[in-house]
Amino acid sequence: MTQDSEFDVIVIGGGPGGASAAQYLIAEGLEVALVEDRLIGGECHYWACNPTKTLLRPIEVLALAKAVPGVREAVGPGQLDVAAVFAKRDAIVDHLNDDGTTAALQQSGLTVFHARGRLAGQREVTVTHPDGREETVRARQAVVLATGTRPAIPDVPGLAEARPWTNRELASMTHVPPRTLIIGGGVVAVEFATILVGLGSKVTLLARGSTLMRNSETVASEMVTESLRRNGVDLRFQARLSSVNRPVAGGTVIATVGDESIEVDEIVVAAGRVVNTDALGLETVGLRGGDFVLVDDHLQAVGVDGSWLYAMGDTTGRALLSHLSQYHAVVVADIIAARARGRQLGADELIARDPHNLPQVVYTDPQVVEVGRTESQARADGFTVTTSEARYPEAVPDLAIFRDGFDAWAKLVIDADTDTLLGATFVGPEFAELAQAATLAVVAKVPIETLRHVVAPHPSINQIWNPLLARRRDDSGDPT
């Protein structure tokens, strides 16, 4: 590569969003460089979403088998073949090798720098290669920041020195710790607890607050809490880790919580994320390193003149979800391509419409599907709210077909002024696939009166919508 190369667009960060954006921009006929110093494909593919869901799937399937008469008797008290589970996980993450992905990107016309990138001024990026060699590359049109986040390690005496697991070590583990301590009470923590206890670890979870998943609907939190306890997780609320000691590398960990010492084989941290902008050169363009990059709805960095600097996905702080990064990839590619052709975009043209519209699935037992706003969030945002709730199988008895012990709950949050859906939460077995219909209803602002005419097939999990959308009737039988 020659010194001082030029490209139409330079993308810094090769995770699911950055790599996708680069591919879309190549398809638009632009000359694009992708700069990534780790594996192309990013955290989601190698150390987060894909491997953890691969670990969770056999746990879910075994639990389902044991809950279905006829299958339960065939399975008996069978346990998972952990080696086979790990082998499937290794295949899904390409054995932590990105040679094939990199080659495919290069064949599409993309220039890939397996190196570290940082801003060096307007439309300039310094690329530092593994051997220490540096070169400057320039962007004619745009630079896109897609550097993602990394795990936060709480400032607890001895914790960092104890070499705790984060999502990376858990997702790539080659053995199941007999005893595990998890630090955190959010979505990641409860998924980790589900994985570890499902694979046979004795799990203790420390949550600083009084509930799990504090941003979720209360019933969803309660159902996950009850399930974790039922499966043997030792939950400790309002618990603060005061110190950690691991005298021998790889040996037993002693965690001090209040006046109690807890001895485990591994400690797992699931206590938030830190954005990867501290060494990104943001100061060279007037922004502060270490912060999320604030963007407008064109995903353009606020505070930087010239319509050339964009950020997407986790880097923006709008939501730390890989599917948001992949959505932003399409949006930012459309915007940059349009502007590269000289098109002036209106304020509402080609904008990202993700705020308050996003789906999320928490892969616990039961699964939790969350779309848009919760009731408390909607009220805090000033909406006049009505809600509709149902418990299952009571509300739809035929759902008992799917398994013994079917237990589920759902809630719709409705804008009373427009009769449209602001949010939805579904909690139940195998409920992940319910997310798309609810997301469509929220994004498209489909009136509830219209949704009542969307007929759910019988028998199917989709029938959970029926009691939620049914008209309420007064004592005379008149609909309300």
C-alpha positions in Angstrom: 0.0 0.0 0.0 1.4 3.4 -0.9 1.8 6.2 1.5 -1.1 8.7 1.8 -3.7 6.6 0.0 -7.1 8.0 -0.8 -10.5 6.4 -0.6 -14.1 7.7 -0.9 -15.0 6.3 2.5 -12.9 4.9 5.4 -14.7 2.8 8.0 -12.9 2.3 11.3 -14.2 -0.8 13.0 -15.0 -4.2 11.3 -17.8 -5.5 13.5 -21.2 -6.5 12.2 -22.1 -2.9 11.5 -18.8 -1.6 10.1 -18.2 -4.5 7.8 -21.8 -4.4 6.5 -21.6 -0.6 5.9 -18.4 -1.1 4.0 -20.0 -3.8 1.8 -23.1 -1.6 1.1 -20.8 1.3 0.2 -18.8 -0.9 -2.2 -22.1 -1.9 -3.8 -22.9 1.8 -4.3 -19.8 2.1 -6.4 -17.6 3.9 -3.9 -14.0 3.1 -3.1 -13.9 2.0 0.5 -11.2 1.0 3.1 -12.1 -1.0 6.3 -9.7 -0.6 9.2 -9.9 -3.3 12.0 -7.1 -4.4 14.3 -8.9 -7.5 15.6 -11.1 -10.2 13.9 -13.3 -8.9 11.1 -16.9 -9.7 12.2 -16.5 -8.2 15.6 -17.6 -8.9 19.1 -21.1 -10.2 18.2 -19.8 -12.9 15.9 -16.9 -14.2 17.9 -17.5 -13.4 21.6 -21.1 -12.3 22.2 -24.4 -12.9 20.4 -23.5 -15.8 18.2 -21.5 -18.0 20.5 -23.6 -17.3 23.6 -26.8 -18.2 21.7 -25.1 -21.3 20.4 -24.4 -22.3 24.0 -27.9 -21.5 25.1 -29.7 -23.4 22.3 -29.0 -26.9 23.5 -30.0 -25.9 27.0 -33.4 -24.7 25.7 -33.9 -27.7 23.6 -33.2 -30.2 26.4 -35.5 -28.2 28.8 -38.3 -28.3 26.1 -37.8 -32.1 25.5 -38.2 -32.7 29.2 -41.4 -30.7 29.2 -43.1 -32.7 26.4 -44.8 -36.0 27.3 -43.4 -38.8 25.2 -40.2 -37.0 24.5 -39.5 -36.6 28.2 -39.6 -40.4 28.6 -37.3 -40.9 25.7 -34.8 -38.4 27.0 -35.0 -39.5 30.6 -32.5 -37.7 33.0 -30.1 -37.2 30.1 -27.5 -34.4 30.3 -25.9 -32.3 27.7 -22.8 -33.4 25.9 -20.8 -30.3 26.7 -17.9 -31.2 24.3 -20.4 -31.4 21.4 -22.0 -28.1 22.5 -18.5 -26.4 22.4 -17.7 -28.0 19.0 -20.9 -26.4 17.5 -20.0 -23.1 19.1 -16.5 -23.3 17.6 -17.9 -23.9 14.1 -20.3 -21.0 14.5 -17.5 -18.6 15.3 -15.2 -19.9 12.5 -12.7 -21.2 15.1 -11.8 -17.6 15.8 -10.4 -17.1 12.4 -11.4 -14.4 9.9 -9.3 -15.4 6.9 -12.4 -16.4 4.9 -14.3 -13.3 5.8 -11.4 -11.0 5.0 -10.8 -12.7 1.6 -14.5 -12.4 0.7 -14.5 -8.7 1.5 -11.3 -8.1 -0.5 -12.8 -10.0 -3.5 -15.7 -7.6 -3.4 -13.4 -4.7 -4.0 -12.9 -3.6 -0.4 -9.5 -2.6 0.9 -8.9 -4.2 4.3 -6.3 -2.9 6.8 -5.8 -5.4 9.6 -4.4 -2.5 11.7 -5.4 0.1 14.2 -7.1 3.2 12.9 -7.4 6.6 14.5 -8.5 10.0 13.3 -5.7 12.5 12.5 -7.8 15.5 11.5 -10.5 16.3 8.9 -11.0 13.3 6.6 -7.7 11.8 7.7 -7.0 8.5 9.4 -3.7 7.2 10.7 -3.3 3.5 10.2 -0.9 1.7 12.5 0.1 -1.7 11.3 1.1 -4.6 13.6 4.8 -4.1 12.9 4.5 -0.4 14.1 4.6 1.1 10.6 2.2 4.0 10.2 0.6 5.5 7.1 -2.1 8.2 6.5 -5.1 7.5 4.5 -7.6 10.1 3.4 -11.3 10.1 2.7 -12.8 12.1 -0.1 -16.3 11.7 1.2 -16.6 10.3 4.7 -15.1 8.6 7.7 -17.4 6.2 9.6 -16.7 5.3 13.2 -17.9 1.8 14.2 -15.5 0.8 17.0 -18.0 -0.7 19.4 -17.5 -1.3 23.1 -15.6 -3.4 25.6 -16.5 -4.9 29.0 -16.3 -2.6 32.0 -14.3 -4.0 34.9 -15.5 -2.5 38.3 -12.9 -0.8 40.4 -12.8 -3.4 43.1 -9.6 -4.2 44.9 -8.0 -7.4 43.5 -10.7 -7.9 40.8 -8.6 -7.0 37.7 -5.6 -9.0 39.1 -7.8 -12.0 39.5 -8.3 -12.1 35.7 -12.1 -12.3 35.7 -14.0 -13.7 32.8 -15.9 -11.2 30.6 -18.2 -12.1 27.7 -15.1 -13.0 25.7 -13.9 -15.7 28.1 -17.3 -17.0 28.7 -18.2 -17.2 25.0 -15.0 -19.0 24.3 -14.7 -21.2 27.4 -13.3 -24.7 27.0 -14.5 -26.0 30.3 -17.4 -25.3 32.6 -16.3 -23.9 36.0 -17.8 -26.0 38.9 -18.6 -22.9 40.8 -19.1 -19.4 39.3 -19.7 -16.0 40.7 -21.4 -13.5 38.3 -21.2 -9.7 39.0 -24.2 -7.8 37.5 -28.0 -7.9 37.4 -28.8 -6.8 33.8 -29.6 -8.6 30.6 -26.0 -10.0 30.1 -25.8 -11.2 33.6 -29.0 -13.2 33.5 -28.1 -14.7 30.2 -24.7 -15.7 31.5 -26.4 -17.3 34.6 -28.7 -19.2 32.3 -25.8 -20.6 30.3 -23.6 -21.5 33.2 -26.3 -23.2 35.3 -27.6 -24.9 32.2 -24.1 -26.4 31.5 -23.8 -27.6 35.1 -22.1 -24.8 37.0 -23.1 -23.9 40.6 -23.9 -20.2 40.1 -24.1 -17.3 42.5 -25.2 -13.9 41.1 -24.5 -10.6 42.8 -26.9 -7.7 41.8 -26.3 -4.2 43.2 -30.0 -3.3 43.0 -33.1 -4.9 44.4 -34.2 -6.4 41.1 -32.9 -8.0 38.0 -33.3 -6.3 34.6 -34.4 -3.0 36.2 -35.3 -1.4 32.8 -37.8 -4.2 32.0 -41.4 -4.5 32.9 -41.8 -5.7 36.6 -43.5 -9.0 35.7 -40.8 -9.9 33.2 -38.1 -9.3 35.9 -40.1 -11.4 38.4 -40.5 -14.3 36.0 -36.8 -14.4 35.1 -35.9 -14.1 38.8 -38.2 -17.0 39.8 -36.9 -19.2 37.0 -33.2 -18.6 37.8 -33.9 -19.5 41.4 -35.9 -22.6 40.4 -32.9 -23.7 38.3 -30.5 -23.4 41.2 -29.0 -19.9 40.9 -28.1 -18.3 44.2 -29.3 -14.7 43.8 -28.0 -12.0 46.1 -29.6 -8.6 45.8 -28.2 -5.2 47.0 -24.9 -7.0 47.2 -21.6 -5.2 46.8 -18.3 -6.9 46.0 -15.7 -5.4 48.3 -12.6 -7.3 47.3 -11.3 -10.3 45.3 -8.3 -12.5 46.0 -6.8 -15.1 43.7 -3.5 -16.2 45.2 -2.6 -18.6 42.4 -3.2 -17.8 38.7 -6.0 -20.0 37.5 -6.7 -21.2 41.0 -9.6 -20.6 43.4 -11.1 -17.1 43.7 -12.1 -15.7 47.1 -14.7 -12.9 46.8 -15.6 -10.8 49.8 -19.2 -9.6 49.9 -20.0 -7.7 53.0 -18.9 -9.9 55.9 -19.0 -13.1 53.8 -16.3 -14.8 51.8 -17.5 -16.7 48.7 -15.1 -19.3 47.2 -15.5 -20.0 43.4 -13.6 -21.3 40.5 -14.2 -18.3 38.2 -15.7 -14.8 38.6 -17.6 -13.4 35.6 -18.1 -9.7 35.2 -21.3 -8.5 33.4 -21.4 -4.9 34.7 -21.7 -2.8 31.6 -19.6 -1.7 28.7 -17.1 1.0 27.8 -17.1 2.7 24.4 -13.9 2.2 22.3 -13.3 5.9 21.6 -10.5 6.6 24.1 -7.7 6.1 21.5 -9.6 7.0 18.4 -8.2 10.5 17.8 -11.5 12.3 18.5 -9.6 15.2 20.0 -8.2 16.0 16.5 -11.7 17.0 15.3 -12.9 18.7 18.4 -14.6 15.8 20.2 -13.7 14.2 23.5 -12.1 10.8 23.5 -13.7 8.1 25.7 -17.2 9.3 25.2 -20.0 8.0 22.9 -20.1 9.9 19.7 -23.3 12.0 19.7 -25.0 11.8 16.3 -28.0 13.3 14.6 -30.6 11.2 12.8 -28.4 11.2 9.7 -25.8 9.4 12.0 -23.5 12.4 11.4 -21.3 13.4 14.4 -22.7 16.4 16.2 -20.1 19.2 16.6 -18.0 18.4 13.5 -18.5 20.6 10.5 -18.5 19.5 6.9 -20.9 16.5 6.8 -18.0 14.0 6.6 -17.8 12.2 10.0 -20.4 9.6 10.9 -20.8 7.1 13.7 -23.0 4.0 14.1 -24.1 1.2 16.4 -22.6 0.9 19.9 -20.2 3.8 19.2 -23.2 6.2 19.3 -24.6 4.9 22.6 -28.1 4.9 21.1 -28.4 1.2 22.0 -25.8 -1.5 22.5 -27.3 -4.1 20.2 -25.7 -5.7 17.1 -28.9 -5.6 15.1 -28.9 -1.8 15.6 -25.4 -1.7 14.1 -26.6 -3.7 11.1 -29.6 -1.3 10.7 -27.3 1.7 11.0 -25.1 0.2 8.3 -27.9 0.4 5.7 -28.8 3.9 6.8 -25.3 5.4 6.8 -24.5 3.8 3.4 -27.6 5.3 1.8 -26.8 8.7 3.3 -23.1 8.8 2.3 -23.9 7.4 -1.2 -26.6 10.1 -1.8 -24.3 12.9 -0.6 -21.4 11.6 -2.7 -23.7 12.0 -5.8 -24.3 15.6 -4.8 -27.8 15.2 -3.3 -28.8 17.5 -0.6 -30.8 15.6 2.0 -33.8 17.1 3.8 -34.0 17.0 7.6 -36.3 14.0 7.5 -34.9 12.2 4.5 -33.0 8.9 4.8 -32.8 9.2 8.6 -32.3 6.6 11.2 -35.6 5.8 12.9 -34.4 3.6 15.7 -35.2 5.6 18.9 -38.0 3.9 20.8 -38.6 1.4 18.0 -36.0 -1.3 18.8 -36.6 -4.9 19.7 -34.5 -6.9 22.1 -34.7 -10.6 23.1 -33.3 -11.7 26.5 -32.4 -15.4 26.0 -33.3 -16.7 29.5 -35.8 -19.4 30.4 -38.4 -18.0 29.8 -37.3 -15.8 26.9 -38.2 -12.1 27.2 -39.1 -10.1 24.1 -39.1 -6.3 24.5 -40.1 -3.8 21.8 -40.2 -0.1 22.0 -41.1 1.5 25.4 -42.2 0.0 28.6 -45.1 1.5 30.4 -42.9 3.5 32.8 -40.8 4.8 29.9 -43.9 5.8 27.9 -45.3 7.7 30.9 -41.9 9.4 31.5 -41.9 10.5 27.9 -45.3 12.3 28.4 -47.7 9.9 26.7 -51.2 9.2 27.9 -51.0 5.4 28.2 -53.4 2.5 28.4 -52.2 -1.1 28.7 -53.4 -4.6 28.0 -52.0 -7.6 29.8 -52.7 -11.4 29.7 -51.3 -14.5 31.4 -51.0 -17.8 29.6 -52.2 -20.4 29.2 -55.1 -19.1 31.2 -56.0 -16.6 28.4 -55.4 -19.0 25.6 -55.8 -22.6 27.0 -54.7 -24.3 23.7 -51.2 -23.0 24.3 -50.8 -25.9 26.7 -50.4 -28.0 23.6 -46.8 -26.8 23.3 -45.4 -28.1 26.5 -46.2 -29.0 30.1 -45.9 -26.2 32.5 -46.5 -23.5 29.8 -46.2 -20.2 31.7 -46.2 -16.9 29.9 -47.2 -13.3 30.2 -47.6 -10.4 27.8 -48.3 -6.6 27.9 -49.0 -4.0 25.3 -48.4 -0.3 26.0 -50.7 1.8 23.9 -50.8 5.6 23.1 -54.3 6.5 24.2 -54.4 9.6 22.0 -53.5 7.8 18.7 -54.6 4.2 19.6 -51.2 3.0 18.4 -48.6 0.7 20.0 -45.8 2.3 21.9 -44.3 -0.9 23.2 -44.8 -4.6 24.0 -43.3 -7.2 26.3 -43.7 -10.9 25.8 -42.3 -13.4 28.3 -42.5 -17.1 27.6 -40.9 -20.3 26.1 -39.6 -20.0 22.6 -41.0 -16.4 22.3 -38.1 -14.8 20.5 -39.9 -14.9 17.1 -42.7 -12.7 18.4 -40.4 -9.7 18.2 -40.9 -8.8 14.5 -44.7 -8.5 14.5 -44.6 -6.2 17.5 -41.7 -4.2 16.0 -43.6 -3.7 12.7 -46.7 -2.5 14.6 -44.6 0.0 16.6 -42.6 1.4 13.7 -45.5 1.6 11.3 -47.8 3.0 14.0 -50.5 0.5 13.1 -53.8 1.4 15.0 -55.0 -1.2 17.5 -58.3 -1.2 15.7 -56.4 -2.5 12.6 -54.4 -5.0 14.5 -57.6 -6.6 15.7 -58.2 -7.8 12.1 -54.8 -9.6 11.9 -55.9 -13.2 12.5 -53.4 -15.4 14.3 -53.3 -19.0 13.0 -54.5 -21.8 15.3 -52.7 -23.4 17.1 -49.7 -21.1 17.3 -47.8 -19.0 19.8 -49.0 -16.0 17.8 -52.4 -16.4 19.5 -51.1 -14.7 22.5 -52.0 -11.5 20.6 -55.7 -12.3 20.7 -56.6 -11.5 24.3 -54.3 -8.5 24.2 -56.2 -7.0 21.3 -59.7 -8.0 22.2 -62.2 -5.2 22.9 -63.1 -4.7 26.5 -66.8 -5.0 27.1 -69.0 -3.5 29.8 -71.6 -5.4 31.8 -74.2 -4.8 29.1 -71.9 -6.6 26.6 -71.2 -3.4 24.6 -67.6 -3.1 23.4 -65.4 -0.4 24.9 
